[in-house]
Amino acid sequence: MSTADRNLSAAHAEVRAEIARTDSKTALLLAFVGAVLAGTWTVTRGLTLNPAACVVGGFGLVLLVVAAGLLLRSVRPNLSGRHGFPLWATLTAEEINAAVGGDLAADIAGLSRLAVAKFRGLRRAVDLTLTGGALLILAALLTLGGAV
């Protein structure tokens, strides 16, 4: 195997590992957001909230729900893709041999675009989760009378 082939194989493995890493992070963050939403519901069910806390907390909850949607979208399988198993499912055995042995660089490029899109969604979801969490904390402080 030539140095170029080894480099392409290493790059391909790296991109696939990044996709797996993103999916793992997304699953953890989705569980966290779900726990925050469930905890907020449990804690606030019996409380009488002032209007400011309702508005701030409601906006925080909306941001957390949007973050959960982004997380779900980021792990949603792309079965119309032209790389990896979605492509292979449309090919015959001979075509798969040609595709796999042929252009690994094109597969790396396609998978890299997929990884970047997943990371972008994850990053946006983290930002929304942080903002939503901060708003929930502010709503708790408003409820307790400790702020403003």
Backbone bond lengths (Angstrom), bond angles and torsions (degrees), N, CA, C in turn:
res aa  C-N    CA-C-N  psi(-1)  N-CA   C-N-CA  omega(-1)  CA-C   N-CA-C  phi
1 M - - - 1.452 - - 1.526 107.63 -
2 S 1.330 115.91 131.62 1.457 120.71 -178.18 1.532 110.57 -76.13
3 T 1.314 114.73 167.40 1.466 120.16 178.35 1.522 110.62 -62.37
4 A 1.325 116.97 -39.92 1.463 120.60 179.14 1.528 110.52 -63.21
5 D 1.333 116.99 -42.15 1.465 120.28 178.52 1.526 111.13 -64.46
6 R 1.324 116.70 -40.59 1.471 120.25 177.98 1.522 110.76 -64.27
7 N 1.334 115.64 -41.09 1.465 119.53 179.18 1.526 111.32 -64.55
8 L 1.331 116.29 -41.31 1.463 119.45 177.65 1.522 111.03 -65.03
9 S 1.307 117.23 -42.14 1.467 120.62 178.29 1.518 111.27 -62.92
10 A 1.338 116.44 -40.44 1.459 120.44 178.75 1.529 110.83 -66.22
11 A 1.329 116.68 -41.02 1.464 120.15 178.70 1.524 110.56 -65.54
12 H 1.304 116.87 -39.68 1.464 121.63 178.80 1.531 110.25 -62.80
13 A 1.327 115.95 -45.78 1.474 119.97 178.81 1.528 110.99 -63.67
14 E 1.328 116.92 -38.25 1.468 120.54 179.64 1.525 111.10 -63.97
15 V 1.317 117.34 -43.92 1.463 120.64 -179.73 1.526 110.37 -64.46
16 R 1.305 117.04 -42.48 1.472 120.12 179.51 1.532 110.18 -65.00
17 A 1.320 117.35 -36.56 1.464 120.92 177.47 1.531 110.79 -67.02
18 E 1.317 117.16 -38.36 1.468 120.47 178.40 1.525 110.98 -65.14
19 I 1.319 117.03 -38.39 1.467 120.16 177.42 1.528 109.76 -63.77
20 A 1.326 116.68 -44.17 1.473 120.34 178.63 1.526 110.76 -63.62
21 R 1.326 116.50 -40.38 1.462 121.00 179.00 1.530 111.30 -63.27
22 T 1.313 116.29 -41.79 1.461 120.73 178.22 1.521 110.56 -62.75
23 D 1.330 116.37 -43.46 1.462 119.38 179.50 1.525 111.57 -63.28
24 S 1.325 117.16 -37.07 1.474 120.76 177.71 1.525 111.02 -66.20
25 K 1.323 116.46 -45.62 1.463 120.39 178.55 1.527 110.52 -62.32
26 T 1.311 115.99 -40.71 1.456 120.57 -179.58 1.524 110.75 -62.90
27 A 1.321 116.91 -42.51 1.474 120.31 179.43 1.524 110.74 -62.36
28 L 1.318 117.02 -42.73 1.467 120.22 178.95 1.525 111.27 -64.49
29 L 1.316 116.63 -44.14 1.463 119.90 -179.28 1.526 111.03 -67.87
30 L 1.318 117.32 -36.10 1.456 120.29 177.31 1.528 110.86 -64.14
31 A 1.315 116.93 -40.51 1.470 120.41 176.49 1.534 110.31 -64.30
32 F 1.326 117.13 -40.57 1.457 121.22 178.62 1.522 111.20 -63.00
33 V 1.333 116.74 -47.58 1.468 120.40 179.75 1.522 110.20 -61.53
34 G 1.319 117.37 -41.85 1.459 120.53 177.05 1.514 112.42 -61.08
35 A 1.327 116.21 -40.71 1.463 120.19 178.71 1.533 110.95 -66.10
36 V 1.322 117.21 -40.64 1.466 120.31 178.27 1.527 110.30 -64.40
37 L 1.318 116.95 -43.15 1.470 119.77 178.42 1.531 111.06 -62.74
38 A 1.324 116.81 -45.67 1.464 120.53 179.16 1.522 111.60 -64.77
39 G 1.321 116.54 -41.76 1.464 120.44 178.65 1.509 112.16 -64.71
40 T 1.317 116.41 -40.48 1.460 120.44 178.73 1.525 110.34 -63.41
41 W 1.320 116.52 -43.67 1.463 120.51 177.99 1.525 110.27 -60.41
42 T 1.321 116.42 -45.39 1.466 120.96 -177.52 1.527 111.20 -63.63
43 V 1.315 117.06 -44.15 1.466 121.38 -176.20 1.525 111.40 -71.57
44 T 1.307 116.85 -40.88 1.471 118.96 -172.26 1.521 113.92 -88.34
45 R 1.310 117.87 -8.77 1.466 120.13 -177.69 1.518 112.66 -56.52
46 G 1.302 117.80 -40.86 1.462 120.43 -176.29 1.511 114.36 -97.63
47 L 1.313 118.72 1.00 1.458 121.21 -177.46 1.521 111.93 -91.11
48 T 1.309 114.45 150.90 1.457 120.67 169.79 1.521 106.29 -98.12
49 L 1.308 115.42 114.31 1.466 120.17 -175.92 1.515 110.46 -98.75
50 N 1.329 116.09 142.80 1.456 119.29 175.04 1.536 108.67 -76.09
51 P 1.324 117.18 162.34 1.469 119.67 -175.96 1.530 113.87 -57.76
52 A 1.317 117.58 -39.33 1.468 119.92 -179.79 1.524 110.66 -63.90
53 A 1.326 116.77 -42.72 1.462 120.23 178.98 1.523 111.01 -65.22
54 C 1.325 116.88 -36.80 1.470 120.46 178.03 1.528 111.40 -63.13
55 V 1.331 116.17 -44.49 1.464 120.33 -178.77 1.527 110.41 -66.93
56 V 1.324 116.38 -50.50 1.467 120.51 -178.32 1.530 110.57 -64.09
57 G 1.320 116.94 -46.97 1.456 120.76 179.58 1.522 112.60 -65.07
58 G 1.329 116.03 -39.17 1.464 120.01 177.59 1.509 111.99 -62.29
59 F 1.331 116.41 -41.47 1.464 120.11 177.83 1.528 110.33 -65.78
60 G 1.326 116.49 -39.75 1.464 120.28 176.89 1.519 111.52 -61.24
61 L 1.336 116.69 -41.93 1.469 120.43 178.27 1.521 111.57 -65.38
62 V 1.332 116.55 -39.35 1.464 119.86 177.41 1.526 109.95 -61.09
63 L 1.331 117.05 -43.13 1.467 119.83 178.70 1.523 111.31 -62.67
64 L 1.331 117.39 -38.15 1.466 120.03 178.30 1.524 111.49 -67.58
65 V 1.313 117.63 -37.91 1.467 120.40 177.38 1.531 110.32 -66.59
66 V 1.331 117.29 -40.68 1.471 120.42 176.38 1.529 110.21 -63.54
67 A 1.334 116.91 -40.28 1.469 120.48 177.11 1.524 110.62 -60.89
68 A 1.324 117.09 -42.50 1.472 120.57 178.06 1.525 110.35 -62.34
69 G 1.310 117.05 -39.26 1.468 120.42 176.79 1.518 112.37 -62.93
70 L 1.331 116.46 -42.23 1.470 120.01 177.03 1.525 111.42 -63.66
71 L 1.318 116.04 -39.36 1.460 120.04 179.11 1.526 110.73 -65.00
72 L 1.314 116.27 -44.11 1.465 119.17 178.23 1.524 111.08 -63.30
73 R 1.316 116.31 -39.51 1.472 119.93 178.60 1.524 111.22 -64.94
74 S 1.325 116.50 -34.61 1.459 119.25 -177.16 1.523 112.63 -72.51
75 V 1.332 118.12 -25.14 1.465 119.43 177.83 1.531 112.05 -99.83
76 R 1.303 116.59 0.35 1.467 120.24 178.19 1.527 109.13 -66.03
77 P 1.328 116.87 128.13 1.471 119.25 -178.56 1.526 111.98 -64.71
78 N 1.315 115.62 140.26 1.455 122.47 175.70 1.520 107.74 -100.49
79 L 1.307 116.60 90.12 1.459 120.97 -175.45 1.523 113.21 -84.34
80 S 1.320 116.63 -4.78 1.465 119.03 176.99 1.524 110.82 -97.86
81 G 1.319 117.01 8.23 1.458 121.22 -178.00 1.517 113.02 -66.09
82 R 1.294 114.86 160.45 1.455 120.88 -179.01 1.523 111.44 -109.56
83 H 1.340 115.85 26.86 1.461 121.37 179.79 1.515 109.10 -140.49
84 G 1.325 116.02 146.81 1.450 120.91 176.54 1.518 112.50 70.97
85 F 1.320 115.99 -150.63 1.463 120.39 -172.73 1.530 114.90 -62.74
86 P 1.364 121.34 -30.86 1.470 117.50 176.43 1.535 111.82 -61.87
87 L 1.321 116.85 -37.01 1.465 120.25 176.26 1.519 110.22 -69.38
88 W 1.322 116.53 -45.72 1.467 120.57 -176.77 1.521 112.02 -61.63
89 A 1.317 117.24 -30.33 1.465 120.48 179.75 1.524 112.00 -66.08
90 T 1.318 117.66 -19.64 1.463 121.22 -178.94 1.524 112.69 -96.43
91 L 1.342 117.34 -3.19 1.460 121.09 -173.60 1.517 112.20 -109.12
92 T 1.317 114.85 159.10 1.467 120.56 171.14 1.525 108.19 -81.98
93 A 1.319 116.57 170.92 1.470 120.58 179.88 1.520 111.36 -58.75
94 E 1.316 117.80 -41.25 1.467 120.73 -179.93 1.526 111.21 -66.31
95 E 1.343 115.85 -39.95 1.463 119.84 179.39 1.530 111.11 -67.19
96 I 1.333 116.19 -34.81 1.472 119.84 177.17 1.517 109.67 -64.20
97 N 1.329 118.13 -44.94 1.466 120.92 177.76 1.517 110.86 -57.63
98 A 1.307 117.30 -42.66 1.463 120.68 179.54 1.530 111.21 -67.68
99 A 1.342 116.36 -41.69 1.468 120.21 -178.19 1.521 111.22 -68.40
100 V 1.325 116.92 -44.22 1.463 120.47 -177.94 1.526 110.51 -69.24
101 G 1.310 116.13 -41.78 1.458 119.49 -179.02 1.506 112.89 -78.57
102 G 1.309 116.50 -14.44 1.457 120.57 -173.13 1.508 114.95 -85.39
103 D 1.300 116.15 -88.97 1.456 120.37 -166.55 1.521 112.16 -109.12
104 L 1.324 116.14 80.90 1.459 121.31 177.95 1.527 110.76 -67.47
105 A 1.330 116.49 -31.05 1.465 120.30 179.94 1.524 110.94 -62.88
106 A 1.336 118.02 -38.87 1.468 120.67 178.30 1.522 110.27 -66.14
107 D 1.317 117.41 -37.97 1.465 120.97 177.90 1.528 110.25 -65.65
108 I 1.321 116.85 -41.09 1.468 121.05 177.88 1.526 110.07 -61.50
109 A 1.326 116.32 -43.84 1.470 120.29 -179.79 1.527 110.65 -62.98
110 G 1.328 117.37 -45.65 1.464 120.77 -179.74 1.513 112.27 -64.77
111 L 1.325 116.30 -44.86 1.467 119.68 178.73 1.524 111.20 -66.68
112 S 1.312 117.37 -33.56 1.473 120.36 177.59 1.522 110.91 -65.45
113 R 1.324 117.03 -40.14 1.475 119.94 176.50 1.529 110.18 -62.76
114 L 1.328 116.11 -40.10 1.456 120.45 176.89 1.533 111.09 -62.81
115 A 1.335 116.55 -44.39 1.469 120.86 179.75 1.527 111.14 -62.76
116 V 1.328 117.36 -42.46 1.469 120.78 179.92 1.527 109.99 -63.83
117 A 1.324 117.57 -41.39 1.469 120.01 178.52 1.527 110.59 -63.42
118 K 1.325 117.16 -40.59 1.470 120.51 178.08 1.526 110.61 -64.28
119 F 1.330 117.38 -45.38 1.461 120.62 179.16 1.522 111.37 -64.26
120 R 1.316 117.57 -37.13 1.465 120.59 178.63 1.527 110.14 -63.57
121 G 1.322 117.62 -44.42 1.466 121.06 177.28 1.518 111.67 -63.53
122 L 1.330 116.26 -41.53 1.461 120.99 178.30 1.526 110.63 -62.85
123 R 1.310 116.31 -42.65 1.470 120.34 -179.88 1.533 111.20 -63.11
124 R 1.320 116.49 -44.16 1.471 119.89 178.25 1.526 110.92 -63.01
125 A 1.318 116.41 -40.37 1.463 120.48 179.63 1.526 111.11 -65.03
126 V 1.324 117.22 -38.90 1.469 120.41 177.32 1.528 109.76 -63.44
127 D 1.324 116.78 -44.76 1.468 120.02 178.64 1.533 111.26 -60.24
128 L 1.327 116.85 -44.01 1.464 120.39 178.86 1.527 111.56 -66.36
129 T 1.324 116.41 -37.50 1.467 120.05 178.86 1.521 110.56 -65.06
130 L 1.317 117.18 -43.45 1.463 120.57 177.95 1.528 111.22 -62.26
131 T 1.315 116.53 -44.81 1.460 120.23 -179.84 1.533 110.92 -66.65
132 G 1.331 116.35 -44.65 1.468 120.04 178.42 1.515 111.55 -61.95
133 G 1.324 117.32 -41.50 1.467 120.99 177.80 1.518 111.94 -63.33
134 A 1.330 116.22 -41.59 1.467 119.95 178.06 1.524 110.79 -62.87
135 L 1.331 116.50 -39.73 1.468 119.42 178.39 1.525 111.31 -67.27
136 L 1.323 117.71 -36.76 1.469 119.74 176.28 1.529 111.34 -65.16
137 I 1.317 117.05 -38.86 1.472 120.47 176.30 1.530 109.69 -64.07
138 L 1.319 116.80 -43.63 1.460 120.11 177.54 1.533 110.66 -61.50
139 A 1.320 117.09 -40.79 1.476 120.54 178.50 1.545 109.82 -63.91
140 A 1.314 117.26 -38.28 1.473 119.88 177.32 1.522 110.45 -64.23
141 L 1.324 116.61 -42.18 1.467 119.77 178.45 1.538 110.98 -65.06
142 L 1.317 116.30 -39.11 1.463 119.29 177.14 1.523 111.18 -64.63
143 T 1.311 116.22 -37.75 1.460 120.33 179.24 1.522 110.98 -66.61
144 L 1.325 115.45 -40.43 1.465 119.88 -178.84 1.529 111.85 -77.14
145 G 1.339 117.10 -10.63 1.448 120.29 179.72 1.511 113.18 81.54
146 G 1.313 116.94 13.16 1.456 120.87 -176.78 1.521 114.21 -87.86
147 A 1.329 116.91 -7.39 1.455 119.17 -178.64 1.516 108.89 -125.43
148 V 1.288 115.09 153.87 1.459 125.73 177.24 1.469 113.33 63.07
